[in-house]
């Protein structure tokens, strides 16, 4: 079954219908480069894991966001079920790798509603690259 993807200005929401193991590029998840232009510099990525059933998280859940521009500095805040689990600033480059704590995610997990929300703040407009950006949540 396909994931449900919803794109609004400054927000991308991906609803998983089942746990998919391994590295999944944003292109694999149904996104295209031309849909991932962040004009305001602010992005909210929502990974909705509600109702995916039995699953096992990858040892270090990882998200990599690649962008066309060489950004001076980007800020990233990750929340799982409305609890902040990471706040980091990344300096200079074309991508950011976000390493999450499996233990924190498992401790915050609910029976039904589970959402990983990533807030990004770019210093300028950003063009995200779907084929180079990925998420690796499940094993």
C-alpha positions in Angstrom: 0.0 0.0 0.0 1.3 3.5 -0.9 2.1 6.2 1.6 -0.1 9.2 1.7 1.8 12.4 0.8 0.3 15.9 1.4 2.2 19.0 0.5 1.3 22.5 1.6 3.4 25.7 1.6 6.2 25.1 4.2 4.9 21.7 5.1 5.3 18.1 3.9 3.3 15.3 5.5 3.9 11.6 4.8 1.6 9.1 6.4 3.1 5.6 6.5 0.6 2.8 6.0 3.1 0.1 7.0 6.6 0.0 8.4 9.1 0.0 5.5 12.6 -1.2 6.4 15.8 0.4 5.3 16.7 3.6 3.7 13.8 5.2 1.9 14.5 8.3 -0.2 11.9 11.0 -0.3 11.5 10.1 -4.0 10.7 6.5 -2.9 8.1 8.0 -0.5 6.4 9.8 -3.4 8.0 13.3 -3.5 9.6 15.1 -6.5 12.3 17.8 -6.5 10.0 20.4 -7.9 7.5 19.9 -5.0 10.2 20.5 -2.4 11.0 24.2 -2.9 11.1 26.0 0.5 10.6 29.7 -0.4 10.1 31.0 3.2 13.1 29.2 4.6 10.9 27.4 7.1 9.9 23.7 6.7 7.8 21.4 8.7 8.2 17.7 7.9 5.6 15.4 9.4 6.0 11.6 9.4 2.7 10.2 10.6 3.2 6.6 11.9 -0.4 6.2 13.2 -1.8 2.7 12.8 1.2 1.1 11.1 0.9 -2.0 13.3 3.7 -4.0 14.8 7.2 -2.7 13.9 10.7 -2.4 15.2 12.7 0.8 14.9 16.2 0.9 13.3 19.0 1.1 16.0 19.7 4.8 15.2 16.7 6.2 13.3 18.2 8.6 10.7 17.0 11.3 8.5 19.2 13.1 5.9 17.9 16.2 4.2 19.9 17.2 1.1 19.5 20.6 -0.6 20.8 22.2 -3.8 22.2 25.3 -2.1 25.3 25.4 0.1 23.7 26.7 3.3 25.7 28.7 5.9 23.7 27.4 8.8 20.5 25.5 9.4 18.6 24.8 12.5 16.7 21.6 13.2 14.2 20.7 15.9 12.7 17.2 16.1 9.6 16.3 18.1 8.0 12.9 18.6 4.4 13.1 19.9 4.8 16.7 20.8 8.0 16.1 22.9 11.2 17.7 21.7 13.8 14.9 21.2 16.5 16.9 19.3 17.6 20.5 18.8 20.7 21.1 16.6 22.3 23.6 14.4 24.2 22.4 11.3 27.0 24.5 9.9 27.8 24.9 6.2 27.0 22.3 3.6 24.5 20.8 1.2 22.9 18.3 3.6 22.1 17.6 7.2 22.1 14.3 8.9 19.8 13.9 11.9 20.5 10.9 14.2 17.6 10.2 16.6 17.5 8.2 19.8 15.6 4.9 19.4 15.1 4.8 23.2 13.5 8.3 23.3 11.2 7.5 20.5 10.1 4.2 22.0 9.5 5.8 25.4 7.2 8.4 23.8 5.4 6.0 21.6 1.6 5.8 21.9 -0.7 3.0 21.0 -2.4 4.9 18.2 -1.1 8.3 17.4 2.6 8.6 16.6 4.1 11.5 14.7 7.7 12.5 14.1 7.8 16.2 13.3 11.0 17.9 12.0 11.2 21.7 11.9 13.9 23.2 9.7 15.0 26.8 9.5 17.1 27.7 6.5 18.8 31.1 6.2 17.5 31.5 2.6 15.2 29.7 0.1 16.0 26.0 -0.2 15.5 23.4 -2.9 15.4 20.0 -1.3 16.6 17.0 -3.3 14.1 14.1 -3.2 16.5 11.4 -4.5 19.3 12.4 -2.0 17.1 13.0 1.1 16.0 9.9 3.0 14.6 8.5 6.2 15.6 5.2 7.9 13.1 4.5 10.7 12.5 0.7 10.7 14.5 -2.5 10.5 
